[in-house]
């Protein structure tokens, strides 16, 4: 195969698209449930997202076969390595969505996603421990991705996994989130700004508390004080980042723009759960607003991604 094939530069971050689209699917499912509709629309979206996941996976497998050094380069990069767990997170999110359609498919996706994500977490964190070249400027919001995935395991596996296993994964995610947030705030306050390409990943900061809220409420069955802290902190981060809209708007389009999508979906799903548990209308209003914003955002991201692909601005050497 030609050494300069575009497949050689197929980025692992393509799997972040699945996270955003799977998040949208779950948001639509929650809307259908609250309005007592069937899951017709969300099911169509779900199978389309599943097909896209398989397509992206096949392309990356092909890259692994024909351009293994490029894949190893991705894995040894302090930034791109953190996007490998987007594969397993995509599987876990699809498991959540398939729970409304097919329990067997949801179960097998959960088993595969949980086992592989645990392996990915151990491998990546072991590399963090053993490394000698990482510096503070390498730390960016993508480092939260392996952590967030652990908190998705209980959401997807509540009907399938033993409670202690689910608490195990939640504990790993929530405990590591706190020092990671501290490290990131130190990095962003006292060191150079994030590179332009990584600025959209700031929205990833919203995901841990939002997903943590969902996971915690699923495990405990109620919204207590700690759950409220997680939810409102996620809402605060969303408002804080939206207040920086001018900064995000000026950035050239990169695949990292998809980092906007899943965190917004996570807050929307959390708002839906808060509404279903508490019944206060304000949470339905928040959910509805975020759902509309997410749908418009993903439509824009899809158009921009397809246009970038047609212009060959994606899957090319970044040197």
Secondary structure, 3 states (H helix, E strand, C coil): CCCCCHHHHCCHHHHHHHHHHHHHHHHHHHHHHHCCCCCHHHHHHHHHHHHHHHHHHHHHHHHHHHCHHHHHHHHCCCCHHHHCHHHHHHHHHHHHHHCCCCHHHHHHHHHHHHHHHHHHHHHHHHHHHHCCCCCHHHCCHHHHHHHHHHHHHHHHHCCCCCHHHHHHHHHHHHHHHHHHHHHHHHHHHHCCCCCHHHHHHHHHHHHHHHHHHHHHHHHHCCCCHHHHHHHHHHHHHHHHHHCCHHHHHCCCCCHHHHHHHHHHHHHHHHHHHHHHHHCCHHHHHHHHHHHHHHHHHHHHHHHHHHHHHHCCCCCCCCC
